[in-house]
Amino acid sequence: MKSLSKPGKGKGMYLFHNFTARNDLCDEDKRVFRNSVGPPREVKKGSHLAREGDVLDRLHLIEKGWACRYKTLQDGSAPITSLLLPGDVSDNGQGLHCKLDFSIKAITRVRFATIQPECAEKLFDRPRILRLFRTSGHMSLCFARSWLINVSSRSAEGRIANLLCECYARSRAAGLTFKGRYFFPLTQVEISEALGLSSVHVSRSLNKIKRKGLIENCDNKQIQIKNWHGLAALGGFQHDLL
């Protein structure tokens, strides 16, 4: 396997993270964006930003904390289908006014802002901003394909390694890491819901990854990546998705 390099910070921004500081947007783009985004709100862990069956009547821009999309199945289980990190938007705009087939829930305390449909339309009229929304949608599809491969083709250790790499790379692109350390609030149960594993299997596999010297736990729900190349190789992670 070709050696994977550590993901770079790029411009220090992750799509919509710290939007007004982006240097690839003109002043008018930033002004329109500021006027289109509603005031921030905060919700506690476990709160819903949207529920399955709702008509999507606004976009949610995550400013702080983690949220997830999940699907409720007939047996009552609720697998996590994707994660929303700071700088992510709940939808790329194509699904506005459509009925949701998933729910969005806060994994941690979350601060977010909303964009109403009429404001979204103004944003979509700005070519540079529209490009960001399209990029957001493209990345969501890329990660969805990656998750599909993850749960269908990789070992338990590989699945977890891939998830850890994805979350680290996304956090680093948003400027939210420090010397290989990053916030990772998922519990073993939540990891199992995302990867199709039992929580016991997750626990054993995490311990194996730690014994290989690839990661270690830190305080305040943080993880330190000790060997990026080894972790990326174990998870088959392709950081060029970002």
C-alpha distance (Angstrom), angle and dihedral (degrees) to the residues before:
residue distance angle dihedral
M1 . . .
K2 3.78 . .
S3 3.78 113.7 .
L4 3.79 112.7 -101.7
S5 3.78 117.9 -138.1
K6 3.78 122.1 -139.6
P7 3.83 111.3 -91.9
G8 3.77 115.0 -101.3
K9 3.77 128.2 -133.7
G10 3.79 93.7 -121.6
K11 3.79 106.1 -169.9
G12 3.77 91.6 -14.0
M13 3.80 91.8 -106.7
Y14 3.77 132.8 103.0
L15 3.80 106.6 -149.2
F16 3.81 103.2 -81.3
H17 3.81 97.5 10.2
N18 3.82 109.4 118.9
F19 3.77 87.4 -7.7
T20 3.81 98.5 -178.1
A21 3.83 91.6 57.9
R22 3.81 94.3 58.2
N23 3.80 113.1 120.6
D24 3.81 94.1 -155.9
L25 3.81 92.2 70.1
C26 3.79 129.7 74.1
D27 3.79 123.3 -124.5
E28 3.80 91.3 -103.6
D29 3.82 91.0 54.1
K30 3.79 89.5 53.6
R31 3.80 92.8 46.5
V32 3.81 92.2 51.2
F33 3.78 90.4 47.4
R34 3.82 93.4 50.1
N35 3.81 90.3 50.7
S36 3.81 92.6 47.1
V37 3.80 99.5 52.1
G38 3.78 119.0 80.9
P39 3.81 125.0 -132.8
P40 3.82 115.4 -73.3
R41 3.79 120.7 -95.9
E42 3.78 130.6 -165.3
V43 3.79 128.2 -144.4
K44 3.78 129.8 -177.0
K45 3.78 126.6 -113.6
G46 3.79 112.1 -71.5
S47 3.81 94.8 25.5
H48 3.78 119.1 132.4
L49 3.78 122.6 -123.2
A50 3.81 89.5 -174.2
R51 3.80 136.7 -6.3
E52 3.77 133.7 -139.4
G53 3.81 108.9 -89.9
D54 3.80 94.3 29.7
V55 3.78 118.5 124.4
L56 3.79 107.2 -117.1
D57 3.79 101.3 -119.8
R58 3.80 98.5 161.7
L59 3.79 142.9 19.9
H60 3.80 121.9 -113.5
L61 3.80 117.7 -142.2
I62 3.80 111.6 -161.4
E63 3.81 111.1 -139.4
K64 3.80 101.6 168.0
G65 3.79 135.1 5.8
W66 3.80 132.4 19.7
A67 3.79 131.0 -74.5
C68 3.78 133.2 174.2
R69 3.76 142.8 -151.2
Y70 3.80 114.0 -128.8
K71 3.79 139.0 174.2
T72 3.80 125.0 -138.5
L73 3.81 112.6 -137.3
Q74 3.80 129.9 -157.0
D75 3.80 92.7 -102.4
G76 3.80 90.4 57.5
S77 3.79 96.0 -105.9
A78 3.79 118.0 132.8
P79 3.81 112.9 -155.4
I80 3.79 116.4 -164.4
T81 3.80 109.8 -120.6
S82 3.82 100.4 -174.9
L83 3.78 143.6 -10.3
L84 3.80 129.4 -119.2
L85 3.80 114.8 -150.2
P86 3.82 131.3 178.9
G87 3.79 108.9 -60.3
D88 3.80 94.4 28.5
V89 3.78 124.9 120.2
S90 3.80 121.0 -144.7
D91 3.79 93.5 -125.2
N92 3.79 135.5 3.9
G93 3.80 91.0 -122.8
Q94 3.78 98.9 -99.1
G95 3.78 92.0 100.1
L96 3.79 98.8 52.1
H97 3.82 111.5 134.5
C98 3.83 90.5 14.1
K99 3.80 124.5 118.3
L100 3.79 112.4 -102.8
D101 3.80 118.9 -121.1
F102 3.82 90.8 -166.8
S103 3.80 139.2 44.0
I104 3.80 129.1 -124.1
K105 3.79 116.8 -141.0
A106 3.80 134.1 177.0
I107 3.82 112.1 -113.5
T108 3.80 90.6 -172.3
R109 3.75 132.3 8.3
V110 3.79 102.3 -58.5
R111 3.78 133.7 -156.3
F112 3.78 113.2 -161.3
A113 3.77 142.2 160.2
T114 3.79 127.8 -144.3
I115 3.78 132.0 -134.6
Q116 3.80 115.9 -153.8
P117 3.85 119.2 -140.7
E118 3.80 95.2 -108.1
C119 3.80 89.5 51.4
A120 3.81 91.6 46.0
E121 3.80 89.2 55.8
K122 3.80 90.1 55.2
L123 3.79 89.6 50.4
F124 3.80 92.2 49.4
D125 3.82 88.2 55.9
R126 3.80 88.6 64.9
P127 3.86 106.9 82.4
R128 3.81 95.9 -150.9
I129 3.79 93.1 47.9
L130 3.80 91.9 44.5
R131 3.80 87.5 53.9
L132 3.81 89.4 57.7
F133 3.80 92.0 51.3
R134 3.78 90.5 49.1
T135 3.79 90.5 48.0
S136 3.79 88.9 50.5
G137 3.79 90.5 52.8
H138 3.80 92.0 46.9
M139 3.78 92.1 50.5
S140 3.81 91.2 49.0
L141 3.80 89.4 55.2
C142 3.81 91.5 46.9
F143 3.78 92.2 51.9
A144 3.81 91.0 45.2
R145 3.82 89.8 55.9
S146 3.79 89.9 46.1
W147 3.83 90.9 52.5
L148 3.80 90.4 48.7
I149 3.80 90.8 53.9
N150 3.78 89.6 43.3
V151 3.80 96.2 58.1
S152 3.80 95.7 36.9
S153 3.79 103.7 43.1
R154 3.80 113.2 19.3
S155 3.77 133.8 80.7
A156 3.80 119.7 -112.5
E157 3.80 90.9 -98.6
G158 3.80 90.5 47.9
R159 3.79 92.6 50.3
I160 3.78 92.6 51.3
A161 3.81 93.0 44.1
N162 3.80 90.7 51.6
L163 3.82 91.8 50.0
L164 3.81 92.1 48.2
C165 3.80 90.6 50.2
E166 3.80 93.3 47.9
C167 3.80 93.3 50.8
Y168 3.80 92.2 45.6
A169 3.81 93.4 48.7
R170 3.80 92.7 47.7
S171 3.80 91.9 46.8
R172 3.80 92.0 47.9
A173 3.80 92.0 49.5
A174 3.81 86.9 56.7
G175 3.80 91.5 49.5
L176 3.81 92.5 -111.3
T177 3.82 100.9 126.1
F178 3.77 134.5 81.9
K179 3.81 123.7 -158.3
G180 3.78 93.9 -29.5
R181 3.80 94.2 -43.4
Y182 3.79 121.9 118.3
F183 3.78 142.7 163.5
F184 3.80 112.4 -92.4
P185 3.82 110.7 170.7
L186 3.81 99.7 170.9
T187 3.78 115.5 123.6
Q188 3.80 121.2 -141.2
V189 3.80 88.6 -102.9
E190 3.82 91.2 53.4
I191 3.80 90.9 47.4
S192 3.80 88.6 52.1
E193 3.82 90.5 50.3
A194 3.80 90.1 52.5
L195 3.80 97.5 44.8
G196 3.80 105.0 34.8
L197 3.80 94.0 -114.6
S198 3.78 133.9 124.1
S199 3.80 115.6 -104.7
V200 3.82 88.7 -117.9
H201 3.81 90.1 55.0
V202 3.80 89.9 48.5
S203 3.80 91.1 52.1
R204 3.81 93.6 50.2
S205 3.79 93.4 45.3
L206 3.80 93.4 48.4
N207 3.79 89.7 52.4
K208 3.81 90.3 51.3
I209 3.80 90.7 51.6
K210 3.81 90.1 50.1
R211 3.82 92.1 48.8
K212 3.81 88.6 54.1
G213 3.80 87.5 59.9
L214 3.80 94.9 -117.6
I215 3.83 99.5 120.7
E216 3.77 141.9 2.8
N217 3.79 133.2 -162.7
C218 3.80 119.6 -111.0
D219 3.78 133.9 -170.8
N220 3.81 123.6 -76.1
K221 3.82 95.9 30.8
Q222 3.77 93.9 -60.4
I223 3.80 130.1 141.3
Q224 3.78 126.6 -151.2
I225 3.79 115.9 -148.9
K226 3.79 107.1 -144.4
N227 3.81 98.8 178.3
W228 3.80 114.7 23.7
H229 3.80 95.6 177.2
G230 3.80 92.2 50.9
L231 3.80 93.6 46.3
A232 3.82 93.3 46.9
A233 3.81 91.0 48.3
L234 3.81 91.8 49.3
G235 3.81 91.2 50.9
G236 3.80 97.3 37.5
F237 3.80 87.5 -126.8
Q238 3.81 118.7 177.0
H239 3.78 107.3 -159.5
D240 3.81 92.8 -171.7
L241 3.82 86.3 84.3
L242 3.80 84.2 85.5
